[in-house]
Amino acid sequence: MASFENDMLKARFRLRDASSVMLKEFLSKSSTAAFTVSVANDVLAESIVLLADIFKT
């Protein structure tokens, strides 16, 4: 169980880092509705990839 918790913690930090990068990119560009949706989709996609990595073991 400790291994699973450790994997979840690592994923949480990876997602936080990815979200931070995407947010900085978002703030550095013009704020359009289409770009906002694009950033949200990128964050969601990264979340799904991270969860898939955790649960495929």
Contacts in CASP RR format, 6 or more apart in sequence:
PFRMAT RR
TARGET T0000
AUTHOR 0000-0000-0000
METHOD contacts of the structure
MODEL  1
MASFENDMLKARFRLRDASSVMLKEFLSKSSTAAFTVSVANDVLAESIVL
LADIFKT
4 54 0 8 1.000
7 54 0 8 1.000
7 57 0 8 1.000
8 54 0 8 1.000
11 50 0 8 1.000
11 51 0 8 1.000
11 53 0 8 1.000
11 54 0 8 1.000
14 50 0 8 1.000
15 46 0 8 1.000
15 47 0 8 1.000
15 50 0 8 1.000
18 43 0 8 1.000
18 46 0 8 1.000
19 43 0 8 1.000
19 46 0 8 1.000
22 39 0 8 1.000
22 42 0 8 1.000
22 43 0 8 1.000
22 46 0 8 1.000
23 39 0 8 1.000
25 39 0 8 1.000
26 35 0 8 1.000
26 36 0 8 1.000
26 39 0 8 1.000
29 35 0 8 1.000
END
